[in-house]
Amino acid sequence: MDPIHPLIFFVFLIGVSCRAGEARQPFACDPRDAATGGLPFCRASVPVPERVRDLIGRLTLQEKVGLLVDNAAAVPRLGIKGYAWWSEALHGVSNVGPGTKFGGDFPGATSFPQVITTAASFNASLWEDIGRVVSDEARAMYNGGMAGLTYWSPNVNIFRDPRWGRGQETPGEDPVVAGKYAASYVRGLQGTDGDRLKVAACCKHYTAYDLDNWSGVDRFHFNARVSKQEMEDTFGVPFRTCVVEGKVASVMCSYNQVNGIPTCADPKLLRNTIRGNWRLNGYIVSDCDSVGVFYDNQHYTSTPEEAAADAIKAGLDLDCGPFLRVHTEEAINRGKLNEVDINGALSNTITVQMRLGMFDGEPSAQPFGNLGPRDVCAPAHQELAVEAARQGIVLLKNRSPALPLSPRRHPTVAVIGPNSDVTVTMIGNYAGVACGYTSPLQGIGRYTRTIHQQGCADVACAGDQLFGPAIDAARQADTTVLLMGLDQSIEAEFKDRAGLLLPGRQQELVSKVAMASKGPTILVLMSGGPVDVTFAKNDPRISAILWVGYPGQAGGTAIADVLFGTHNPGGKLPMTWYPQDYLSKVPMTTMGMRSNPSGSYPGRTYRFYKGPVVYSFGHGLSYTSFVHTIADAPTVVQVPIHGHHGSKNTSSGTAIRVTHAKCNRLSVSVHVDVHNAGSKDGTHTLLVFSAPPAGHWGPHKQLVAFEKVHVVAGAQQRVLVNIHVCKYLSVVDRSGIRRIPMGEHNLHIGDVRHSLSLQVATLGVIRS
């Protein structure tokens, strides 16, 4: 989103009524207020739709317009206070956005690893646990008058291009993983108490948004040209899962256009798809100032009143920014919009506020009303931040093996690099104020004596002035740990990367230090996006490589625990690491995922790209070795279809529409034995891929399931994997229709392959 709009921030500051740490007064329906406390919309026993209708019926047009924006105006005559809708909780309660602030009893909040890091854990229960902790802290801060209850997180855009500066905020490049992450994190944030919301989450940025500023093209002017096939197969998947399975309370439309129409003005995307097909129970919000953007920057409409009308009629309920407050009433006066359209938008936003309990009177008397300062930065929360970082670290290379280190064999460690003693760098973007930090240097220092040299003044590493002391440190120490990589000066919102190599002279420093090091050299990479470290992968003097993402407030503890073997790494890469020359073949503006050999276009992500990689999606080593055996799995699966439907002939056989199959409970159960053949206990990330029958529609392979299993050394665990046939064994044709190909599907689990034949159970009249 944009930096905070100055008008929004100013109005918010002068309107704040609660001092730092002071208990929040009721948002509305104060039972002590005789004039308003007994109004029908204040009665919690009345069904929410009736309460919403009653409230909207009491509002004037001017009052309604004042509620269409994120800095919603107060309605004093009805006892309703102003409300700042914009809060963020990407990986912890954040102070990005005016709805949340730190101070007084709430000096900070638990800052978990950046999303790309926790995505590498492939652990859905961890994602939900993090959401649960974040919402505990958010509710506590709300009760203390320091936060709102509407959080515009998570970001579930596909990490389509390795240059994207915001890829760090996402769960990676795979649509199934992104959808699973979305549903899990949203459940953690919102709770599972029926229609009652703990906080209201928001999946963003809908849709095909994955370019900020590249080669003269920015997100405010970009028109993403997306085929129906790619929309259904890739870009829409995580949002659909977020709404349908995660039951998210909000979706945010993006800045860009899709096929010539701004997403926040497209009724096909908003009203028809999100609310119609997916049945969103909640509100749709614009990215900040994006309604103004499609008028001022994209010149999509000729007047601001038309822009306001187009957005609301398309299905937008709330504007982050002042545009709708300024122009909506005049849009009605000019006949561009009806008041009933505004009523519909307000019905969606107020319903969410009702579900949050904001019209139920005193917060302390409501569920979660007992949460307070002691529940923020609680010891258990901070320990979960450490565990999340441990689970997200990926071991890319381990020659000999050099890791884990031993304090006895390595009593002195040279700790070198621009990210060796960082703190704020570890929490990435959209973070708040952390409870406290453990830097990598501090973490390693808990295990052994350290010799610290920065080597580069910062990650830009423009000069070699600090190389000499770093090289001397490596000559003295028993082992060398280089902490290199990126930070927000290289990849960030509105800052897409120019290349994939280590910045500046970092590579030169790494190579010179490795050449001088008395003991093994370990390279630790801190970054959100992939880095082309082919030189280090191929250099025998660099014994091991770890990728730690942006590991959060306790990143140094987790890094050291992995280096010294207290934790056995089990993370897997959630995105492909491409070589630098990939960029010359793939403009960021090209949205197609599938390769086009005739046009020398290599395709994107592991699903469609066949070229060379530095490290592949799903790559990640362990300090032990795991062996897979398929203990039980069917070889033939009958796919029942509704009697009046049949299959479509294709160049590669037959395929049936998912909507024609009887999908309920149509799943494949695969029992996998995982044997720990090594000498160390470990948690294994089991990734199950499927390669569909050969044809022009499907990916080379597709992740269809993932599970975590802890196996002690020498033991074996059986894992049950359920694969929903219609969801995960289907492909999307060129018309955007999801179909199940009949014939041989090959499951890949590590080095094990299993062939599965899908057959039509009932054939009727052929209809495509």
Secondary structure as the mmCIF struct_conf table of DSSP 4:
data_model
#
loop_
_struct_conf.conf_type_id
_struct_conf.id
_struct_conf.beg_label_comp_id
_struct_conf.beg_label_asym_id
_struct_conf.beg_label_seq_id
_struct_conf.end_label_comp_id
_struct_conf.end_label_asym_id
_struct_conf.end_label_seq_id
HELX_LH_PP_P HELX_LH_PP_P1 ASP A 2 ASP A 2
BEND BEND1 PRO A 3 PRO A 3
HELX_LH_PP_P HELX_LH_PP_P2 ILE A 4 HIS A 5
HELX_RH_AL_P HELX_RH_AL_P1 PRO A 6 GLY A 15
HELX_LH_PP_P HELX_LH_PP_P3 CYS A 18 ARG A 19
TURN_TY1_P TURN_TY1_P1 ALA A 20 GLY A 21
HELX_LH_PP_P HELX_LH_PP_P4 GLU A 22 PRO A 26
BEND BEND2 PHE A 27 ALA A 28
TURN_TY1_P TURN_TY1_P2 PRO A 31 ARG A 32
TURN_TY1_P TURN_TY1_P3 ALA A 34 GLY A 38
BEND BEND3 LEU A 39 LEU A 39
HELX_RH_3T_P HELX_RH_3T_P1 PRO A 40 CYS A 42
TURN_TY1_P TURN_TY1_P4 ALA A 44 SER A 45
BEND BEND4 VAL A 46 VAL A 46
HELX_RH_AL_P HELX_RH_AL_P2 VAL A 48 ARG A 58
HELX_RH_AL_P HELX_RH_AL_P3 LEU A 61 GLY A 66
TURN_TY1_P TURN_TY1_P5 LEU A 67 LEU A 67
BEND BEND5 LEU A 68 LEU A 68
STRN STRN1 VAL A 69 VAL A 69
BEND BEND6 ASP A 70 ASP A 70
STRN STRN2 ASN A 71 ALA A 72
HELX_LH_PP_P HELX_LH_PP_P5 ALA A 73 ALA A 74
STRN STRN3 VAL A 75 VAL A 75
HELX_RH_3T_P HELX_RH_3T_P2 PRO A 76 LEU A 78
TURN_TY1_P TURN_TY1_P6 GLY A 79 GLY A 79
STRN STRN4 ILE A 80 ILE A 80
HELX_LH_PP_P HELX_LH_PP_P6 LYS A 81 GLY A 82
STRN STRN5 TYR A 83 ALA A 84
STRN STRN6 SER A 87 GLU A 88
BEND BEND7 LEU A 90 GLY A 92
STRN STRN7 SER A 94 SER A 94
BEND BEND8 VAL A 96 GLY A 97
TURN_TY1_P TURN_TY1_P7 PRO A 98 GLY A 99
STRN STRN8 GLY A 103 GLY A 103
TURN_TY1_P TURN_TY1_P8 GLY A 104 ASP A 105
STRN STRN9 PHE A 106 PHE A 106
BEND BEND9 PRO A 107 PRO A 107
HELX_LH_PP_P HELX_LH_PP_P7 PHE A 112 GLN A 114
HELX_RH_AL_P HELX_RH_AL_P4 VAL A 115 ALA A 119
TURN_TY1_P TURN_TY1_P9 ALA A 120 PHE A 122
HELX_RH_AL_P HELX_RH_AL_P5 ALA A 124 ASN A 143
TURN_TY1_P TURN_TY1_P10 GLY A 144 GLY A 145
BEND BEND10 MET A 146 MET A 146
BEND BEND11 LEU A 149 LEU A 149
STRN STRN10 THR A 150 TYR A 151
STRN STRN11 ASN A 155 ASN A 155
BEND BEND12 ASP A 161 ASP A 161
TURN_TY1_P TURN_TY1_P11 PRO A 162 ARG A 163
TURN_TY1_P TURN_TY1_P12 GLY A 165 ARG A 166
HELX_RH_3T_P HELX_RH_3T_P3 GLY A 167 GLU A 169
BEND BEND13 THR A 170 THR A 170
BEND BEND14 GLU A 173 GLU A 173
HELX_RH_AL_P HELX_RH_AL_P6 PRO A 175 GLN A 190
BEND BEND15 THR A 192 ASP A 193
TURN_TY1_P TURN_TY1_P13 GLY A 194 ASP A 195
BEND BEND16 LYS A 198 VAL A 199
STRN STRN12 ALA A 200 ALA A 200
STRN STRN13 CYS A 203 TYR A 206
TURN_TY1_P TURN_TY1_P14 THR A 207 ALA A 208
BEND BEND17 ASP A 212 ASP A 212
STRN STRN14 ASN A 213 TRP A 214
TURN_TY1_P TURN_TY1_P15 SER A 215 GLY A 216
STRN STRN15 VAL A 217 ASP A 218
TURN_TY1_P TURN_TY1_P16 ARG A 219 HIS A 221
STRN STRN16 ASN A 223 ALA A 224
HELX_RH_AL_P HELX_RH_AL_P7 LYS A 228 GLU A 230
HELX_RH_PI_P HELX_RH_PI_P1 MET A 231 PHE A 235
TURN_TY1_P TURN_TY1_P17 GLY A 236 GLY A 236
HELX_RH_AL_P HELX_RH_AL_P8 VAL A 237 VAL A 244
TURN_TY1_P TURN_TY1_P18 GLU A 245 GLY A 246
BEND BEND18 ALA A 249 ALA A 249
STRN STRN17 SER A 250 CYS A 253
BEND BEND19 TYR A 255 ASN A 256
STRN STRN18 GLN A 257 VAL A 258
TURN_TY1_P TURN_TY1_P19 ASN A 259 GLY A 260
STRN STRN19 ILE A 261 PRO A 262
HELX_RH_3T_P HELX_RH_3T_P4 THR A 263 ALA A 265
TURN_TY1_P TURN_TY1_P20 PRO A 267 PRO A 267
HELX_RH_PI_P HELX_RH_PI_P2 LYS A 268 ASN A 277
BEND BEND20 TRP A 278 TRP A 278
BEND BEND21 ASN A 281 GLY A 282
STRN STRN20 TYR A 283 SER A 286
BEND BEND22 ASP A 287 ASP A 287
TURN_TY1_P TURN_TY1_P21 CYS A 288 ASP A 289
HELX_RH_AL_P HELX_RH_AL_P9 SER A 290 ASP A 296
TURN_TY1_P TURN_TY1_P22 ASN A 297 ASN A 297
BEND BEND23 GLN A 298 GLN A 298
BEND BEND24 THR A 301 THR A 303
HELX_RH_AL_P HELX_RH_AL_P10 PRO A 304 ALA A 314
TURN_TY1_P TURN_TY1_P23 GLY A 315 GLY A 315
STRN STRN21 LEU A 318 ASP A 319
BEND BEND25 CYS A 320 PRO A 322
HELX_RH_AL_P HELX_RH_AL_P11 PHE A 323 ASN A 333
TURN_TY1_P TURN_TY1_P24 ARG A 334 GLY A 335
BEND BEND26 LYS A 336 LEU A 337
HELX_RH_AL_P HELX_RH_AL_P12 GLU A 339 ARG A 355
TURN_TY1_P TURN_TY1_P25 LEU A 356 PHE A 359
BEND BEND27 ASP A 360 GLY A 361
HELX_RH_3T_P HELX_RH_3T_P5 PRO A 363 ALA A 365
BEND BEND28 GLN A 366 GLN A 366
TURN_TY1_P TURN_TY1_P26 PRO A 367 ASN A 370
HELX_RH_3T_P HELX_RH_3T_P6 PRO A 373 ASP A 375
BEND BEND29 VAL A 376 CYS A 377
HELX_RH_AL_P HELX_RH_AL_P13 PRO A 379 GLY A 392
STRN STRN22 VAL A 394 ASN A 398
BEND BEND30 ARG A 399 ARG A 399
TURN_TY1_P TURN_TY1_P27 SER A 400 PRO A 401
BEND BEND31 PRO A 404 PRO A 404
TURN_TY1_P TURN_TY1_P28 PRO A 407 ARG A 409
BEND BEND32 PRO A 411 PRO A 411
STRN STRN23 THR A 412 ILE A 416
BEND BEND33 GLY A 417 GLY A 417
TURN_TY1_P TURN_TY1_P29 PRO A 418 ASP A 421
BEND BEND34 THR A 423 THR A 423
HELX_RH_3T_P HELX_RH_3T_P7 VAL A 424 ILE A 427
BEND BEND35 ASN A 429 TYR A 430
BEND BEND36 CYS A 435 CYS A 435
HELX_RH_AL_P HELX_RH_AL_P14 PRO A 440 GLY A 445
TURN_TY1_P TURN_TY1_P30 ARG A 446 TYR A 447
BEND BEND37 THR A 448 THR A 448
STRN STRN24 ARG A 449 GLN A 453
BEND BEND38 GLY A 455 ASP A 458
TURN_TY1_P TURN_TY1_P31 VAL A 459 ALA A 460
TURN_TY1_P TURN_TY1_P32 GLN A 465 LEU A 466
HELX_RH_AL_P HELX_RH_AL_P15 PHE A 467 GLN A 476
BEND BEND39 ALA A 477 ASP A 478
STRN STRN25 THR A 479 GLY A 485
TURN_TY1_P TURN_TY1_P33 GLN A 488 ILE A 490
BEND BEND40 GLU A 491 GLU A 491
STRN STRN26 ALA A 492 ALA A 492
TURN_TY1_P TURN_TY1_P34 GLU A 493 PHE A 494
STRN STRN27 LYS A 495 LYS A 495
BEND BEND41 ALA A 498 ALA A 498
BEND BEND42 LEU A 500 LEU A 501
HELX_LH_PP_P HELX_LH_PP_P8 LEU A 502 LEU A 502
BEND BEND43 PRO A 503 PRO A 503
TURN_TY1_P TURN_TY1_P35 GLY A 504 ARG A 505
HELX_RH_AL_P HELX_RH_AL_P16 GLN A 506 ALA A 516
BEND BEND44 LYS A 518 GLY A 519
STRN STRN28 THR A 521 MET A 526
BEND BEND45 GLY A 528 GLY A 529
HELX_RH_AL_P HELX_RH_AL_P17 THR A 534 ASN A 538
TURN_TY1_P TURN_TY1_P36 PRO A 540 ARG A 541
STRN STRN29 ILE A 542 TRP A 547
BEND BEND46 TYR A 550 TYR A 550
TURN_TY1_P TURN_TY1_P37 GLN A 553 ALA A 554
HELX_RH_AL_P HELX_RH_AL_P18 GLY A 555 LEU A 563
TURN_TY1_P TURN_TY1_P38 PHE A 564 GLY A 565
BEND BEND47 THR A 566 HIS A 567
BEND BEND48 PRO A 574 MET A 575
STRN STRN30 TRP A 577 TRP A 577
HELX_RH_3T_P HELX_RH_3T_P8 GLN A 580 LYS A 585
TURN_TY1_P TURN_TY1_P39 MET A 588 THR A 589
BEND BEND49 ARG A 594 ARG A 594
STRN STRN31 ASN A 596 ASN A 596
HELX_RH_3T_P HELX_RH_3T_P9 PRO A 597 GLY A 599
TURN_TY1_P TURN_TY1_P40 SER A 600 SER A 600
STRN STRN32 TYR A 601 TYR A 601
BEND BEND50 ARG A 604 ARG A 604
HELX_RH_AL_P HELX_RH_AL_P19 THR A 605 PHE A 608
BEND BEND51 GLY A 611 GLY A 611
BEND BEND52 VAL A 614 VAL A 614
STRN STRN33 TYR A 615 TYR A 615
TURN_TY1_P TURN_TY1_P41 PHE A 617 GLY A 618
STRN STRN34 LEU A 621 LEU A 621
BEND BEND53 TYR A 623 THR A 624
STRN STRN35 PHE A 626 ASP A 632
BEND BEND54 THR A 635 THR A 635
STRN STRN36 VAL A 636 VAL A 639
STRN STRN37 ILE A 641 ILE A 641
TURN_TY1_P TURN_TY1_P42 GLY A 643 HIS A 644
STRN STRN38 LYS A 648 THR A 650
TURN_TY1_P TURN_TY1_P43 SER A 651 SER A 652
STRN STRN39 GLY A 653 ARG A 657
HELX_RH_3T_P HELX_RH_3T_P10 VAL A 658 HIS A 660
STRN STRN40 ALA A 661 ALA A 661
TURN_TY1_P TURN_TY1_P44 ASN A 664 ARG A 665
STRN STRN41 SER A 667 ASN A 676
BEND BEND55 GLY A 678 LYS A 680
STRN STRN42 GLY A 682 ALA A 691
HELX_LH_PP_P HELX_LH_PP_P9 PRO A 692 PRO A 693
BEND BEND56 ALA A 694 GLY A 698
BEND BEND57 HIS A 700 HIS A 700
STRN STRN43 GLN A 702 VAL A 711
TURN_TY1_P TURN_TY1_P45 ALA A 713 GLY A 714
STRN STRN44 GLN A 716 HIS A 724
HELX_RH_AL_P HELX_RH_AL_P20 VAL A 725 TYR A 728
BEND BEND58 LEU A 729 LEU A 729
STRN STRN45 VAL A 731 VAL A 732
TURN_TY1_P TURN_TY1_P46 ARG A 734 SER A 735
BEND BEND59 GLY A 736 GLY A 736
STRN STRN46 ARG A 738 PRO A 741
STRN STRN47 GLY A 743 ILE A 749
TURN_TY1_P TURN_TY1_P47 GLY A 750 ASP A 751
STRN STRN48 VAL A 752 VAL A 760
BEND BEND60 ALA A 761 ALA A 761
BEND BEND61 VAL A 765 VAL A 765
#
